[in-house]
Each structure stands twice: as C-alpha cells, then as structure tokens.
Amino acid sequence: MKSFVITGANRGVSYGFVRQLLASTVDHLFATYCQSGRSETILSTSSILRPFLSLLEKSALQLKQPDLKQSSVVNILSIISSLELAKSLLYYYDYDYQCSKAALNMLTICMGKDLDRKKICFSLRHPGWVKTETGTDKAPPTIDAVAKNILECLQAMTNERHCKLIDTCDGKN
C-alpha cells in the first residue's frame, strides 16, 4: 500500500489516519475534505473518487486477479450504516449521520461490484466508538489509536473482505 486518497481528512478518524500515513512509508497521499453538510458528503466522496479511478485501474492492470493490497478503496464507516444491523441497535438519534453512513455504505458496495471487473477492490471499516467530536470524550480509544489500528488491519486484509463491512474495534481483520 503506497498510495492513498483520504476523504474527510480535516477531522476525526480520517485526520488521524492521515497522520499515521505521513509517519509511515507512503508514496502518494491525497487528503481531501469538503465543508458541506453530511447529506452532501456522499456526493463529494463519489466526485472525489472519480479522478483517482484511472490511477487504480492502471495499478490493477498487471494483476491476474483483484488484490486488496494493490488497488483498492477503503471507506471508514460505522456499523450503524448497516441496514441489516439497524434493527438490532438499541437506539441512535443522529439520523443525518446514520443516513449519510448508510449512503456511503451503498456507494462503496455498488462501486465495488461495478469495478470488480477492473480488479479494483472496495472495503469498509468500522473503527468503533472513538473519542471525536461526534463520539464524545467518553469514548475509550483516541483517534490516533484507532487510526493505527485501521492501518494495521489494512496491512493484514485479505481478498475475501471485498465489499464487506469489517469491524476493526478489536484490532483484527
């Protein structure tokens, strides 16, 4: 993993992830963000990814099969974005956040299925409850600890994780 595009890099887990990547060996790091509201974030993410798809395609050309470590898009989501799990959640009151994450979940799965033929992999990661502006100070892990954990999970990820929401709270892939 030598090139990364990070969306929402101005705060939270994405910002921590940028810091982790800068401290590691990375060839290219594109950190982006928008100042729009949550409902507009999905459109921005889709628009941001489009120009980079040709780079991912080029990276995947020499591959015989899709390889998550060679050519992939990883979105940081939340388990509250899962429609399947939504029925079992005790409660959650931030509907805008839930809906924007569910939309990002759908975008990731749709693009992943569509671009699988071009050997571009898509993965979704749930970092857990994090000490952020949204997660509050009561959350146990810090942004840096979670970002480090996600980076370690990405380095260990395997192809069967393509288009699946993976809970990285425990540090396992």
Phi, psi and omega per residue, in radians:
M1 nan 1.859 -3.083
K2 -2.107 -0.288 -3.135
S3 -2.224 2.394 -3.108
F4 -2.387 2.522 2.941
V5 -2.067 2.102 -3.135
I6 -1.988 2.152 3.050
T7 -1.717 2.713 -3.131
G8 1.144 0.574 -2.987
A9 -1.399 0.088 -3.108
N10 -1.528 -0.155 -3.141
R11 -2.867 2.998 3.022
G12 1.127 -2.646 -3.079
V13 -1.064 -0.678 3.134
S14 -1.070 -0.721 3.100
Y15 -1.116 -0.740 3.080
G16 -1.097 -0.640 3.122
F17 -1.142 -0.704 3.078
V18 -1.040 -0.786 3.123
R19 -1.062 -0.735 3.120
Q20 -1.098 -0.749 -3.120
L21 -1.162 -0.681 3.117
L22 -1.113 -0.493 3.123
A23 -1.466 -0.134 -3.135
S24 -1.854 -3.008 3.098
T25 -1.635 1.772 3.128
V26 -2.265 2.370 -3.116
D27 -1.411 -0.790 -3.106
H28 -2.361 2.285 3.094
L29 -2.299 2.064 3.092
F30 -1.935 1.935 -3.118
A31 -1.898 2.114 -3.062
T32 -2.212 2.803 3.004
Y33 -2.810 2.847 3.049
C34 -2.280 2.776 -3.127
Q35 -1.768 0.348 -3.124
S36 -1.443 3.022 3.086
G37 -1.334 3.041 -3.074
R38 -1.051 -0.719 -3.090
S39 -1.134 -0.429 3.130
E40 -1.562 -0.179 -3.080
T41 -1.097 -0.684 -3.105
I42 -1.111 -0.768 3.095
L43 -1.075 -0.705 3.125
S44 -1.135 -0.750 -3.140
T45 -1.065 -0.794 3.126
S46 -1.075 -0.766 3.136
S47 -1.157 -0.634 -3.139
I48 -1.204 -0.699 -3.100
L49 -1.198 -0.595 -3.047
R50 -0.878 -0.885 -3.121
P51 -1.112 -0.435 -3.099
F52 -1.513 -0.217 -3.122
L53 -1.076 -0.629 3.122
S54 -1.128 -0.602 3.080
L55 -1.180 -0.689 3.103
L56 -1.151 -0.718 3.108
E57 -1.063 -0.770 3.132
K58 -1.075 -0.734 3.121
S59 -1.098 -0.592 -3.066
A60 -1.519 -0.186 -3.071
L61 -0.960 -0.723 -3.075
Q62 -1.422 -0.069 -3.110
L63 -1.398 2.510 3.042
K64 -1.446 -0.521 3.108
Q65 -2.536 2.832 3.129
P66 -0.991 2.505 3.141
D67 -2.429 1.958 -3.106
L68 -0.991 -0.520 -3.100
K69 -1.473 -0.200 -3.086
Q70 -1.787 -0.790 -3.058
S71 -2.536 1.703 -3.055
S72 -2.652 2.812 3.034
V73 -2.089 2.228 3.120
V74 -2.109 2.130 3.098
N75 -1.864 2.397 3.096
I76 -1.591 2.071 -3.075
L77 -2.173 -2.727 3.107
S78 -2.535 2.654 3.103
I79 -1.099 -0.337 3.102
I80 -1.255 -0.101 3.063
S81 -1.480 -0.151 -3.117
S82 -1.453 2.063 3.093
L83 -1.145 -0.563 3.130
E84 -1.132 -0.719 -3.103
L85 -1.475 -0.267 -3.054
A86 -0.999 -0.605 -3.120
K87 -1.182 -0.458 -3.087
S88 -1.696 -0.094 3.101
L89 -1.202 2.442 -3.121
L90 -1.067 -0.964 3.048
Y91 -2.956 2.750 2.997
Y92 -2.782 2.327 -2.967
Y93 -1.897 -0.043 -3.092
D94 -1.697 1.387 -3.020
Y95 -1.079 -0.681 3.121
D96 -1.036 -0.788 -3.134
Y97 -1.112 -0.844 -3.136
Q98 -1.027 -0.804 -3.102
C99 -1.182 -0.667 3.120
S100 -1.167 -0.662 3.106
K101 -1.220 -0.650 3.080
A102 -1.121 -0.672 3.103
A103 -1.151 -0.713 3.099
L104 -1.139 -0.657 3.060
N105 -1.023 -0.856 -3.133
M106 -1.119 -0.753 3.105
L107 -1.006 -0.794 -3.130
T108 -1.090 -0.804 -3.126
I109 -1.156 -0.784 -3.139
C110 -1.109 -0.829 3.120
M111 -1.124 -0.662 3.129
G112 -1.096 -0.765 3.114
K113 -1.168 -0.719 -3.123
D114 -1.160 -0.740 -3.031
L115 -1.631 0.045 3.076
D116 -1.030 -0.636 3.139
R117 -1.123 -0.392 3.110
K118 -1.697 0.161 3.095
K119 1.152 0.519 3.050
I120 -1.784 2.181 -3.090
C121 -1.698 2.646 3.097
F122 -2.243 2.457 -3.124
S123 -2.459 2.615 3.134
L124 -2.133 2.330 -3.104
R125 -2.166 2.329 3.055
H126 -1.839 2.023 -3.084
P127 -1.458 -0.184 -3.077
G128 1.581 -2.992 3.136
W129 -1.342 2.125 -3.011
V130 -2.155 2.551 3.113
K131 -1.263 1.499 3.136
T132 -2.324 -3.104 3.065
E133 -1.031 -0.725 3.128
T134 -1.371 -0.698 -3.065
G135 -1.389 -0.234 -3.123
T136 1.276 2.955 3.130
D137 -1.313 -0.190 -3.122
K138 -1.356 -0.297 3.140
A139 -1.141 2.431 -3.084
P140 -1.202 -0.902 -3.039
P141 -1.459 2.630 3.077
T142 -1.468 2.873 3.098
I143 -1.013 -0.797 -3.104
D144 -1.113 -0.703 3.121
A145 -1.122 -0.735 3.141
V146 -1.188 -0.747 3.130
A147 -1.085 -0.718 3.098
K148 -1.103 -0.748 3.121
N149 -1.065 -0.769 3.138
I150 -1.118 -0.734 3.119
L151 -1.070 -0.752 3.103
E152 -1.106 -0.696 3.105
C153 -1.143 -0.672 3.121
L154 -1.121 -0.675 -3.135
Q155 -1.197 -0.404 -3.126
A156 -1.762 -0.023 -3.013
M157 -1.218 2.684 -3.100
T158 -2.158 2.834 -3.034
N159 -1.085 -0.449 3.140
E160 -1.214 -0.103 3.095
R161 -1.527 0.046 -3.127
H162 -0.995 2.208 3.088
C163 1.079 0.496 3.120
K164 -2.104 2.511 3.074
L165 -1.419 2.054 -3.087
I166 -1.933 2.244 3.099
D167 -1.452 1.997 -3.111
T168 -1.813 0.293 -3.111
C169 -1.036 -0.637 -3.045
D170 -1.640 0.076 3.111
G171 1.451 0.119 3.136
K172 -1.876 2.656 3.124
N173 -1.508 nan nan
